[in-house]
Amino acid sequence: MSTPDPAEWSDLAPHPGDHNLPAGRHELHRSRLLAAIAQETRTRKPARAPLRPALAAAALVLVVVGVGAGLATTSGDEPSAALPSPAASSPTALPSPDASSPAARSAPPDAVGKIRAYGTVRQLTDTADLVVRGEVVSVADGRAVYRVAEVLYRAPDAPLSTEITLLAESAGRPGQPTVLYLALSDPEVRGYAPLSGDFGIFDVAGDRATSRSPIRSVTGLRTEDATLAGRAFVTTLPELRQVARERG
């Protein structure tokens, strides 16, 4: 489209009129105004043509630079900084249900004594509240009445009488002499239980004392002996008494 001749606008452009200007000055202003409009039209339209290609080229350069930066970040030797994972940005997790399960809770003191394995008579003695020699008199309702013939060791706060209650039926058959390493399990009824079941029971014949179980058994008086593992431990009453006296 060609630029109109300023002469064609003479009928359209407003006449500056008289504004107390000197003679001929209004014509000068009118011609300058028309020339300025024509010049602006000629300089504005050619500049628009290359503007869009230039903007497109600049946008293309920005896209290429962005893609190149992304590739450099993912293909470099060092890994790029990752956004926090949902787990890392989530609130502190509640404790797992397993943490409150019976297996995860602390076992009561009497349960710890029942599941603990002992390696020596000294360990049994150091743990027991009461070490006695005697025999079971009767068994009923999961409890046994035990008649005490000799006290090898008694803790200061452990109740004792000629007959005590055993909260276990496995302490032996009535009339069988034994040495028992006991823990106070129920102070209200003065009830005792052998330490770790068979670990705390020795059958007595004369002066000979033999662990009740060959598997759940100590392997020495004061020091463990691996060669005796899996066999019943055999000792004497005087030796059991001596270890008990060493505790005081």
Salt bridges, closest charged atoms under 4 A:
GLU27 OE2 - HIS15 NE2 3.54
GLU27 OE2 - HIS26 NE2 3.55
GLU40 OE2 - ARG44 NH2 1.86
ASP126 OD2 - ARG122 NE 3.28
GLU150 OE1 - ARG133 NE 2.77
GLU150 OE2 - ARG241 NE 2.60
GLU163 OE2 - ARG147 NH2 3.48
ASP203 OD1 - ARG212 NH2 2.67
GLU246 OE1 - ARG122 NH1 3.36
GLU246 OE2 - ARG222 NH2 2.68
